[in-house]
Amino acid sequence: FTVNAGAAGGPAPTVIPSTTPTLRESDFYDSFAEWLKSDLDEATDAIALGGSGLRSKWGTPDVVGTFKPLPSNRVKFDLEIISAEIKTNPSESITAFGQATAYRLFSHKVYLVMPSDMPEEDQSRIEALSLLFGVGFIQFDPDTANPRYRVRVRAQRFAPDMFYVNEFAERLHDHNKSAFNRLFQ
């Protein structure tokens, strides 16, 4: 919505509806989950989670994936958790970065996914912070039909705190047992 304030002392402000559709973060969850698996090859499986379904703003990634050995792999390895925080509003970059950093408690890799129309100064700062904290930084076009995800900084692999891994796994299991089984079995 746009507010037309009018002249000082003039008539009351009027609200003019905006013609641009509002993009929701959830519009990009599924496409990013698929991109994480198919294009970035960071996950064996990934799902849209989002919202506060796990009863924790700082513990519910928008997308969560796992990278696990396939039956055909000759050398087996430990499962890894990949989390992503997606924002469609460029002005929420600091909040998003804080959320993404918090996911490092229970994730081996974390990505922050922001629209490409954010100010260049903010892009540069988020890129620098991402390099310092090992958080991946992905940009996308705010177009649900063709978001064109692009890597600015690749996520570094860290060992999460196993207490928080188990806490996250328990919350996911209680919230959505089939999603838990899909990712962790």
C-alpha positions, 0 to 999 in steps of 0.5 A: 500500500502507498499512503498519499499524505496530501498537503499540510493541513489538507484532507486526511491521508488516503491509502492507495493499494499497490499493484505489485504482488507481495512475495512471501518467503514460503513462495521460495521454500520448495524451489530452494529445497530442490535447488539445494539438492539438484543444482548445488548438490549440498543435500541428498534430500531437503524439505520446506519447513519454515514458520514456527512449526518447531515452536522456536523462531531461532530454531526453525529453518525455512528449508532443512536438508540432509546429506547422507550416504547412499546405499551405492556409496562404497565409503560411508560417512556421517549424516550432515544437516543443512539449514537455510533462512530465506527472506524476501524483504531486503531490509531484513538482512540483519535479522536473517543473518542472526537467524542463520547463524543460530542454526549453526548450533544444530547444522553442519552447513547453513545458508542465508538466501536473500533477494538480489535487489537488496542494496549493494552496501548490504550485499557487501556486508552480508558477504563479509559477515558470511565469510567470517562466520562460515554462513553461505550466502545465496541470492535470488531474483524475486520471481517465483517462476524463475528465482535463479539462485546464485552462490555469493559465498559457499557455506563452510562445514562445522561440527554442530553441538550434538545437544542442539542437534538432538533437540532439533531432531526431537522437535522435528519428530514431534512436529512432523514424523514423516519429514523426520523419517525422510531426512534422518532415516 
